């Protein structure tokens, strides 16, 4: 079994500058980024509005000014029905901040790369260093938009400063031995299950088939999935299928009926109801809006 389907494969930035920074607003009535993971570091700055950010198995109620730092390979998702929501996302490989010279300054970067140190998952807007970190991130967003001469150097220096502020005020955390190992094993198991759903979401997946695939009883699998992922199996499966439908609506001219079938829905009415509930509009309206925004 390959967990890589849950792994976000999209390249961030370019080969010569593997960093990406963008702003997301809730323009469709709902924002839902399903559980996923990647090997890059991801920082989220909530600029306006509210949302729920899940990191591993912990849900955070986020407000304006809050900062979240997703360590490498951590499962995470974002959900919001707040039409005022606006957040900045900063995605980059930790290796991009390394120095060529292995001096004392680089030791802090190296500790983060090899797992001896971890980023804090959450920094509240009320934290004493929140305003400093927010200013750094906002300056990165502006530089990424303006792309002035030397903006790459400016961005890299700002991200190094971001790390240095966390080091300066003792905000980096340490793995906790056996507890961390247990958590890692649980995370890997969940990644395998979620990856299987992603790979096979167009098929007729049921609780029975999933329980059999992973050698659980149906009742235990249902309870396990809710406990570990924070949502029911059916909810997660629908999100995977609707995400696939959105890609097909954006990138093909296939009919809604064909897209529903290709996404795993045999009942077209149920597909349209589910799509409208999760995306805030019908499939045809979604396709129309995407084309207008292109």
N, C-alpha and C positions, 0 to 999 in steps of 0.2 A: 504493500500500500504506500502511496506517495502523498505526503502531506503538502506537497508543493502547490496544489491548487488553491489552498488557502493563503499561501504566500503571495504577496502582491508582487507580480513579475514586472510591472511597468518600470522602465528606467526613469529615474528622477534626475532632472537636469540634463547635462550633456556629458560625453566622455571626458572632455577637458575641464568641465566644471559640474561635477555630479551632485548638485544641490538644487532644490526646488522650493520656492516660496510663493504662496498664493493666498488669496482671501476668498472665503466662501460666505455667501449670504443665503438666507432662507427665502427664496423667491417662489417656491411651489407649495408653500403651506406646511411642508414637513421636510426635515433633513434626517436621513437615516443612512449611516455608513456602517454596514454590517461588520461583524467580527472578522478581523484579519490580522496579519502580522507581516513584518518585513525585517530585514537585517539592518536597515538604517535607523538612525535616531529620528524621532518625530516630536516636535514641540508644537503645542496648541496654545494660542493666546486668544482668550475669549474677549473680543473687543466690544461687543454689545449683545444684550439679550441673555437668554438662559438656555441651557441644554443639559443633558445627562451624558457624562463621559464614563465609559467603563474601561478600566485597565485591569487585565487579568480577571479576577472575580469580584472586583470592588467597583461599585457604582458611586460616582461623585455628582452632586447637584452643582453645576457650574454657573457662575455669574460673571458679569463683566469684570475684567481685570484678573481673573483666575488664569493660572498657567499649568499646563500638564506636560510632562516629559515622558515619552514612551521609550523605554529602553529596548535594546535589540531583542527581537523575537517575542516581544510581549503581545499577547492578544489584546485588542482594543476595539472599541466602537463608539459612535456618536449618534445621539438621537435628540431631536428637538421639534416641537410644534410651535415654537415661538417665532412669529414672523419678523421679529426684530433681531433675530440671531445673526451675528456676523463674527467670524473668527478667522485668525490667521494660522496657517499651517507652515511649518518649517521642517523639511525633510532632507537629511544629509547623512553620509556615512561618517562614522567617527574617525576613520582613517584619514579623511580629508582635512582634519585639523592637526594632524601629526606634524612635528618638526623633523627636518632631515637629520639634525643633530640630536642624539639621545642625551640631552642635558637634563638638569633638574626640572626645568619647566615642562619638558615632554613627559616626565614621569607621571604627572597627573593625568595626561591624556592616555598614556599606556595603561594605567590602572583601570580606566573606564573601558578600554578596548578588551582587556583580558578578563574582565569581570571581577576584579578585586574591589572595585568601587562601582556604585550604581547611582544613576540620577534619581532624585526624589520624584515620585509620581505626580505629586500635587503641591502647588504653591498657591496659597490663598491670596486673594486680592488684598486682604488685610495684613498679610505678612510684611515685615519691615523692608524686605528686599524686593517686593513685588514691583514697585514703581521703577526701580533701576532696571530690572530685567525686562519689564514691559517697554521701556524706552529703547533698550537695545534691540528688541524684536521688531518694534515699529520702524526703527531706522533700517533694519534689514529689508523689511517689506518695501519701504520707499526706494532703497537702492536697487532692489530687484526689479522694480517698476521703471525707474528712470534709466538704469543701465548707463550711467555716466562712465567716463574713462576711469578705469581702475576699480570699477564697482565690485569685481570679484575679490580683489584684495581687501576692500573695505568690509565686505560681507564676512569673509573668513576671519578678519581681525575682530569683528563684532561677536562672532560666535565663540571665538577663543575667549573674549572678554566675558561672555555669558558664563562659560565654564569656570573662569577664574573667580567670578563673583560667588558662584556656588561653593568653590573651594575655600575662598576667603572667609566666608561666613559659616563654614562647616556644615553645608547642606547635603553633601554627597553622603550616601548611605553605604553600608557594608552588607554583603551576603551573610546569611546567618546559618551556615553549616547545613546540618541535617534537615532543618526546616525548609531551607531553600531547595535542597535536593528533592524532598517530597513534593514541594510545589512545582518543581520543574517536571517531575514525572507525571503529575496530574495534568499539567499544561500540555505535555507532549501527547498524552492519551486523548485529551479533548481536541487537539489539533488534528489528530488522525481521524477522529469521528467527523469533525467539521469538514475536513478535506474530502472525505468519502461522500458526504452530502453534496458538496460543491461539484465534485466530479460526476455525480450521478443524479443531479437534481431534475434532469429531464425525464428520468425513468420513474416508474411507479414505486416510489419509496414510501414505506409505511413504518410504523413503530415495530411491527412484527419482523419486517425484513432487516431493520437496523439492529434490533435486539439479537436476531440470529447471527448477523454478520459479526457482531462484537461479543457474542457469547454471554448475553445478559438475558434475564427474563424481561418480558414486555413491560411489566410494572416497574421493575428496577431501572430499566433503561430510561423510561419516561421521567422518573424521579431524579435519576442521575443527571440527565441532560438539563433539566430545569435548574438544579443546584449548581452545576458547573458553568453553564452558559448564561444563566439569568433569564432565559426565555424558553418557551416550549419548543419541542421538535417541530411541530407544525408551523409555528411562527418563523422559526429559522429557515425552514424549507421554503416557505412562501417568499421570504426576503431574497433567497438565492435565485428562485425562479423569476421574480419580478426584476431583479438586477439583470438577469440574462435577457429578459424581454425588453428592457430599456436599451440595452446594447443593440439588439436587433432592430428596434424602432429607430435608433439613431443611424445605424450603419447599413440598413437594407431597405428595400421597397416592398418587402413581403407584407401580405395582408395581415390584419389583426388575428384572424382565425389561424393562419399558418404560424404566426409568432406564438400564439397561445399554445398550440400543439407542440411546437418545438421547445417551448419552455417548460413543458410537463403538465399542461392543463388540458384535460379532455372535455371539461365543461367550460364553454366560452363565457357564459354569464358569470360564473364564479371567478374566472380570470379577470374580467372587467371590474367586478366588485372589489376584488382583492387589490388590483392595480390602483384603482381610484382611492382606496383606503390608505395604501402605503405611499402613493405618489401625489395625492391631492388633486388628481385630474384623471380623465379617461386616457387610454392609450393613444387615441387619435389626437387629442388635445396636446398630449406630451410630445408627439412627433411634430406637430405644427409649431409648438413653442421652440423646440430644438432647432428646427429649420429657420425660424425667424431670428434666432440668436446667432446663427452662423455668419 
